[in-house]
């Protein structure tokens, strides 16, 4: 985005900053000029806690170039939160890198009762906590939102070609808009995001940092470890997304789902409800039925109360493989998965239809930055060929189709050299859930040998959030992780963690009491 186009918004930000007695870490720019690269504004923020007291944080924006290789690059801002360590703790600060890429910032979560106490305060036992925003997304500015693809009526059978064309149109309009605003989209890559982390470190005055990231945050963290190894004291990573793992491999996702299904199939609470062959065999049966005859069902629209026809094709059924009332990406979401599959098998599509209509009421706005960050990381030709021939697509559908369809529109690629795995001697704790359907276990098993001073811990029954799953389950494990984050000592870390069984929701079969 050009400096001229930035000035009104930046002038407002600087005015607010002055009103709030903001601290500046770089020289003031000349009157009337925008901020200089590397300029950081921080202000104090108080966070109400459940016991009626307050926690303190520093919150602000760091101004960085959109594209550092361009000396004339315009600036964007990266939002930062810093929470100070508990009294007496002296260790490298933890830099928390979120996933997605879709991080909207902490303002919303911090307003939720108990969020700070559960998901911020524990880090402070190991050092300062710095939460780094994602360029072009959410509270970092600009938030590069684009139109969502056009929606089709719920009673229309939508072909893969129609859905793909709708996505391409939305991507093309989004790209054209942001380019018309002067934003150099080619600067929205994970390599530049890694440089953001280094710039935040320098602006806050830290020498070394501890990286803590999951999912895309692990991908981002690995980029920091690759290009700025000298600044990383140690790392805690989970839900591993390596340099060539942006596109999920359908068979690996299915392996995770099979492990979930096997546990549910054996559950005493679901005894007598599981069809012969198990839940996944039942799901394949539902796909076959819809392939022969698309399912049409009439339900009351939750928004209008009027009758609405909803159609389910075989493709729609595959899209519900991970659940529809919730999803198996979390332990909590897993609880309803068997009930979801059994309802479809019993030909009760009312819950699925209502869930589909509810989702239509929520408008999710993608961002140009989501596509640019992921499309730039891309996929090697070898992995793409494997993905396109993967038989698990028959069950799960074309996982990653939004990349296959959308990325050619965004036209950005860091190249195959970027996608090569690399060795690192940085002490790293890798925590991976065996039931992770978002970044499957195979990712971590592939990457583990490249971390020469690393330790891989498998969490049996762990979800995409396996690290938090395990820390919630075991206080000893939580303490061992924080000890490593604080000192690098791995001696108390176990080789694996086994979580307790899921308490599955027990559905009632139609016609039975």
Residue pairs with C-beta under 8 A, 6 or more apart in sequence:
1 66
1 74
1 76
1 142
1 181
1 182
1 183
1 184
2 74
2 182
3 34
3 74
3 75
5 74
5 181
5 182
6 34
6 74
6 75
7 34
9 141
9 142
10 34
10 35
11 34
13 41
13 61
13 77
14 35
14 41
17 41
17 43
20 43
21 43
22 41
22 42
22 43
22 60
23 41
23 42
23 43
24 39
24 40
24 41
25 38
25 39
25 40
25 42
25 203
26 35
26 36
26 38
26 39
26 40
26 203
27 36
29 35
29 36
29 39
34 75
35 41
35 63
35 75
36 63
37 63
37 64
37 65
37 75
38 62
38 63
38 64
38 199
38 202
38 203
39 62
39 63
40 60
40 61
40 62
40 63
40 80
40 203
40 204
41 60
41 61
42 58
42 59
42 60
42 80
42 82
43 58
43 59
43 60
44 56
44 57
44 58
44 59
45 56
45 57
45 58
45 59
46 54
46 55
46 56
47 54
47 55
47 56
47 57
47 110
47 116
48 54
49 55
49 116
49 117
50 113
50 114
50 117
55 83
55 116
55 120
55 121
56 83
56 84
57 81
57 82
57 83
58 80
58 81
58 82
58 83
59 79
59 80
59 81
59 82
60 79
60 80
61 77
61 78
61 79
61 80
61 140
61 141
62 77
62 78
62 80
62 196
62 199
62 200
62 203
63 75
63 76
63 77
64 75
64 76
64 77
64 78
64 135
64 195
64 196
64 199
65 73
65 74
65 75
65 76
65 187
66 73
66 74
66 75
66 76
66 183
66 184
66 187
66 188
66 192
67 73
67 184
67 186
67 187
67 192
68 187
68 192
68 195
70 184
70 187
73 184
73 187
74 182
74 183
74 184
76 135
76 136
76 140
76 141
76 142
76 187
77 140
77 141
78 132
78 133
78 134
78 135
78 140
78 196
78 199
78 200
79 105
79 133
79 138
79 139
79 140
79 141
80 130
80 131
80 132
80 133
80 200
80 204
81 106
81 129
81 130
81 131
82 93
82 128
82 129
82 130
82 131
82 204
83 120
83 123
83 124
83 128
83 129
83 130
84 124
84 128
85 91
85 93
85 124
85 125
85 126
85 127
85 128
85 129
86 124
86 125
89 124
89 125
89 126
89 127
89 486
90 127
91 126
91 127
91 210
91 485
91 486
91 487
92 127
92 206
92 207
92 208
92 209
92 210
92 233
92 234
93 127
93 128
93 129
93 130
93 204
93 206
93 209
93 210
94 123
94 126
94 127
94 128
94 129
94 130
94 209
94 210
94 211
94 212
94 485
95 130
95 132
95 197
95 200
95 201
95 209
95 210
95 211
95 212
96 123
96 129
96 130
96 131
96 132
96 212
96 213
96 217
97 132
97 197
97 211
97 212
97 213
97 217
97 218
97 220
97 221
97 224
98 131
98 134
98 213
98 214
98 216
98 217
99 213
99 214
99 215
99 216
99 217
99 218
99 239
100 134
100 137
100 215
100 216
100 370
101 134
101 137
101 216
101 220
101 369
101 370
101 373
101 374
102 134
102 137
102 138
102 367
102 370
103 133
103 134
103 137
103 138
104 137
104 138
104 139
105 133
105 138
105 139
105 140
106 131
106 139
107 139
109 115
109 119
110 116
110 120
120 129
122 471
122 478
122 482
123 129
123 212
123 482
123 485
125 482
125 486
126 210
126 482
126 485
126 486
127 210
127 485
127 486
130 200
130 204
130 209
132 196
132 197
132 200
133 139
133 140
134 140
134 193
134 369
134 373
135 187
135 188
135 192
135 193
135 196
135 369
136 142
136 143
136 144
136 188
136 367
136 368
136 369
136 372
136 373
137 143
137 144
137 367
137 369
137 370
142 181
142 183
143 367
144 174
144 178
144 183
144 188
144 367
144 368
144 369
145 365
145 366
145 367
145 368
146 170
146 171
146 173
146 174
146 175
146 177
146 178
146 365
146 366
146 367
146 368
147 170
147 173
147 174
147 365
148 170
148 363
148 364
148 365
148 366
149 163
149 166
149 167
149 169
149 170
150 166
150 169
150 170
151 360
152 158
152 162
152 163
152 166
154 308
154 309
154 310
154 311
154 356
154 357
154 360
155 296
155 308
155 309
155 310
155 311
156 311
157 294
157 311
157 313
158 313
158 315
160 315
160 398
160 401
164 401
164 405
167 402
167 405
167 406
168 405
168 406
168 409
170 366
171 371
171 406
171 409
171 410
172 409
174 366
174 368
174 371
175 185
175 368
175 409
175 410
178 185
178 368
179 185
183 368
185 368
185 372
185 410
185 412
186 372
186 412
188 368
188 369
188 372
188 373
188 376
189 372
189 373
189 376
189 377
189 412
189 414
190 219
190 220
190 223
190 373
190 376
190 377
190 414
191 223
191 227
191 376
191 414
191 418
193 220
193 223
193 373
194 220
194 223
194 224
194 226
194 227
194 228
195 227
195 228
197 209
197 211
197 220
197 224
197 228
198 224
198 228
198 231
201 209
201 231
207 231
208 231
208 232
208 233
209 231
209 232
209 233
210 232
210 233
210 234
210 235
210 236
210 485
211 221
211 224
211 225
211 232
211 234
211 235
211 236
211 237
212 221
212 235
212 236
212 237
212 485
213 219
213 220
213 221
213 235
213 236
213 237
213 238
214 237
214 238
214 239
214 464
214 465
214 467
215 238
215 239
215 241
215 438
215 439
215 464
216 241
216 373
216 374
218 237
218 238
218 239
218 240
218 241
218 439
219 241
219 242
219 243
219 245
219 246
219 377
221 235
221 237
222 237
222 242
222 243
224 231
224 232
225 232
225 235
225 424
225 426
225 428
226 422
226 424
229 424
229 426
232 426
233 426
233 427
233 488
234 426
234 427
234 428
234 429
234 484
234 485
234 488
235 426
235 427
235 428
235 429
236 428
236 429
236 431
236 467
236 481
236 484
236 485
237 428
237 429
237 430
237 431
238 430
238 431
238 432
238 433
238 465
238 466
238 467
239 432
239 433
239 436
239 438
239 439
239 464
239 465
239 466
239 467
240 430
240 432
240 439
240 443
240 444
240 447
241 439
241 443
242 421
242 443
242 446
242 447
243 377
243 418
243 419
243 420
243 421
243 422
244 379
244 380
244 383
244 419
244 420
244 421
245 439
245 443
246 374
246 377
246 378
246 379
246 403
247 379
247 383
247 384
247 387
247 399
247 400
247 403
247 404
248 399
248 400
248 438
248 439
248 440
249 383
249 386
249 387
249 390
249 440
249 442
250 387
250 390
250 392
250 393
250 395
250 396
250 399
251 390
251 391
251 392
252 440
252 441
252 442
252 443
253 392
253 396
253 399
253 437
253 440
254 392
254 395
254 396
255 440
255 441
255 442
256 434
256 435
256 436
256 437
256 440
256 441
257 280
257 321
257 322
257 328
257 396
257 437
258 280
259 434
259 435
260 328
260 334
260 337
260 435
260 437
261 278
261 279
261 280
262 278
263 461
263 501
263 502
264 270
264 274
264 279
264 337
264 338
264 502
264 504
265 274
265 278
265 279
267 338
267 501
267 502
267 504
269 503
269 504
269 506
270 338
270 504
270 506
273 338
273 342
273 506
273 507
273 509
274 282
274 338
274 342
275 281
275 282
275 285
275 345
279 338
279 341
279 342
280 395
282 341
282 342
282 344
282 345
283 317
283 321
283 341
283 344
283 345
283 395
284 395
285 345
286 317
286 341
286 344
286 345
287 314
287 317
287 318
287 394
287 395
288 314
289 295
290 312
290 313
290 314
290 316
290 317
291 314
294 311
294 312
294 313
294 314
295 311
295 312
295 347
295 349
296 309
296 310
296 311
296 312
297 309
297 310
297 312
297 349
297 350
297 353
298 307
298 308
298 309
298 310
299 307
299 308
299 310
299 350
299 353
299 354
299 357
300 306
300 307
300 308
301 307
301 308
301 357
302 354
302 357
302 358
302 361
303 357
303 361
308 353
308 357
310 349
310 352
310 353
310 356
310 357
312 349
312 352
312 353
315 397
317 344
318 395
318 396
318 397
319 397
320 340
320 344
320 352
321 395
321 396
321 397
322 328
322 329
322 337
322 396
322 437
323 333
323 334
323 336
323 337
323 340
324 340
324 351
324 352
324 355
324 356
325 336
325 339
325 340
325 351
325 355
326 332
326 333
326 334
326 335
326 336
326 337
327 333
328 334
328 337
328 435
328 437
328 463
329 437
329 438
329 463
329 464
330 463
330 464
330 465
331 461
331 462
331 463
331 465
331 469
331 499
331 502
333 463
334 435
334 463
334 502
334 504
335 502
335 503
335 504
335 505
336 505
337 504
338 504
338 505
338 507
339 504
339 505
339 506
339 507
340 351
340 352
342 507
342 509
343 349
343 350
343 351
343 352
343 507
344 352
346 509
346 510
348 510
368 410
371 406
371 407
371 410
372 410
372 412
374 403
374 407
375 403
375 406
375 407
375 410
375 412
375 413
376 412
376 413
376 414
377 414
377 418
377 419
378 407
378 413
378 414
378 419
379 387
379 403
379 419
380 416
380 419
381 416
387 400
393 399
398 404
421 446
421 447
421 450
422 450
423 450
423 451
423 452
424 450
424 451
424 452
424 453
424 454
425 452
425 453
426 451
426 453
427 453
427 454
427 484
427 488
427 490
428 451
428 453
428 454
428 455
429 454
429 455
429 457
429 481
429 484
429 490
429 493
430 444
430 447
430 448
430 451
430 454
430 455
430 456
430 457
431 457
431 459
431 462
431 466
431 467
431 470
431 481
432 441
432 443
432 444
432 456
432 457
432 458
432 459
432 462
432 466
433 441
433 458
433 459
433 461
433 462
433 463
433 464
433 465
433 466
433 469
434 441
434 458
434 459
434 460
434 461
434 462
435 461
435 462
435 463
436 462
436 463
436 464
436 466
437 464
438 464
439 464
441 458
444 456
444 458
445 456
448 454
448 456
455 490
455 493
457 470
457 493
457 494
457 495
457 496
457 497
458 496
458 497
459 466
459 467
459 469
459 470
459 496
459 497
459 498
459 499
460 496
460 497
460 498
460 499
461 469
461 498
461 499
461 500
461 501
461 502
462 469
462 470
462 497
462 499
463 469
467 481
469 499
470 477
470 478
470 497
470 499
471 477
471 478
471 481
472 478
473 497
473 499
473 500
474 497
476 492
477 493
477 494
477 497
479 492
480 492
480 493
480 494
481 493
483 489
483 492
484 490
484 493
